[in-house]
């Protein structure tokens, strides 16, 4: 009887490993390299870096990106900053979705959005790539437009023909002053996504 119980105990896996629905992949989009760190296009990286600083965890360089794991009330958040550069983000997303056995509905992609006022937050469960190369590649690799994306507004305050310079430009002084509060709100949104679900989070955070 003792040997049977010992064998049974050893065969059991932690509860969270038995339930993939408790695993979440949170992907912040951006470009690697020091020259991109403070650019608008790198808001996905910036939000995840703020999360790491706030909760005192760190990222490790692994295949196709920098990875960190954060436990939140029985959920496991796998945080990913792809190292593939923006235009090839889908390769890293699909790899880590598969490796960590994360259901597609538990994927959250964080990206910048020119069509939203600066600092505006919007969570959506599907949609087009909106001309965003990172989202376009993710859409192509997943073969679907139905995945959760968290859009952070960077506004469209640029003159004609200057879109690329604006997106790859650094934050203005006013934006820098307002960013800390917006980053805090963004981390709250991510936690809510994992704990309260996408619909409740949309109701609580969209447009806030």
Secondary structure by P-SEA (a helix, b strand, c coil): caaaaaaaaaacccccccccccbbbbbbbbbbcccccccccaaaaaaaaaaaaaacccccccccbbbbbbbcccbbbbcccccccccaaaaaaaaaaaaaccccccbbbbbbbccccccbbbbbccccccccaaaaaaaaaaccccbbbbbbbccccccccaaaaaaaccccaaaaaaaaaaaaaaaaaaaaaacccaaaaaaccccc
